[in-house]
């Protein structure tokens, strides 16, 4: 699964996981990522299920190449 988090400062964080609930809990405790540690609270803005880790890594890379406006549009389309 690929996910995007909206951080307190308005920035977006992109990541992958096979257990979203566990990963979000680790982000909230500050143990998942140095980037999100100081930018809590976090809000799940987007998630996308993919068939395997390889596909998730490719999709994560594609999302990271998007502009901020394109990422926000992706989040808006998902809600």
C-alpha positions as CSV (number, residue, x, y, z in Angstrom):
1,X,0.0,0.0,0.0
2,X,1.1,3.5,-0.8
3,X,0.0,6.4,1.4
4,X,0.3,10.1,1.8
5,X,0.3,11.9,5.1
6,X,-0.5,15.6,5.5
7,X,1.8,17.0,8.2
8,X,1.1,19.8,10.7
9,X,3.2,22.2,8.7
10,X,1.2,21.4,5.5
11,X,3.9,19.3,3.9
12,X,3.1,15.9,2.4
13,X,4.9,12.6,3.3
14,X,4.8,9.6,0.9
15,X,5.5,6.1,2.1
16,X,4.6,2.4,1.6
17,X,3.5,-0.3,4.1
18,X,1.8,-3.7,4.2
19,X,0.0,-2.8,7.5
20,X,-1.3,0.8,7.4
21,X,-2.7,0.9,10.9
22,X,0.6,-0.3,12.4
23,X,2.5,2.2,10.3
24,X,0.3,5.1,11.2
25,X,0.6,4.2,14.9
26,X,4.4,4.3,14.5
27,X,4.2,7.7,12.8
28,X,2.1,9.0,15.6
29,X,4.6,7.9,18.2
30,X,7.5,9.4,16.3
31,X,9.2,6.0,15.5
32,X,8.4,5.6,11.8
33,X,10.2,8.5,10.1
34,X,12.6,11.3,11.1
35,X,10.7,13.5,8.7
36,X,7.3,13.1,10.4
37,X,8.7,13.0,13.9
38,X,8.7,16.8,14.3
39,X,5.7,17.4,12.1
40,X,2.9,15.7,14.1
41,X,0.0,15.5,14.3
42,X,-0.4,13.8,10.9
43,X,-3.5,13.1,8.8
44,X,-3.9,10.3,6.3
45,X,-4.6,12.1,3.0
46,X,-4.4,9.3,0.5
47,X,-4.0,5.5,0.3
48,X,-3.8,3.1,-2.6
49,X,-3.6,-0.6,-2.5
50,X,-1.2,-2.4,-4.8
51,X,-0.6,-6.1,-5.5
52,X,2.9,-6.4,-4.2
53,X,5.9,-4.5,-2.7
54,X,7.5,-4.0,-6.1
55,X,4.4,-2.3,-7.5
56,X,4.1,-0.2,-4.3
57,X,7.7,1.0,-4.6
58,X,7.2,2.0,-8.3
59,X,4.0,3.9,-7.4
60,X,5.7,5.6,-4.5
61,X,8.4,6.8,-6.8
62,X,5.9,8.0,-9.3
63,X,4.0,9.9,-6.6
64,X,7.1,11.5,-5.3
65,X,7.9,12.9,-8.8
66,X,4.5,14.7,-8.9
67,X,4.3,18.4,-8.2
68,X,2.7,19.5,-4.9
69,X,-0.4,20.6,-6.8
70,X,-0.7,17.1,-8.5
71,X,-0.3,15.4,-5.1
72,X,-3.1,17.6,-3.6
73,X,-5.3,16.8,-6.6
74,X,-4.7,13.1,-6.0
75,X,-5.7,13.5,-2.3
76,X,-8.8,15.4,-3.3
77,X,-9.9,12.9,-5.8
78,X,-9.6,10.1,-3.2
79,X,-12.0,11.8,-0.8
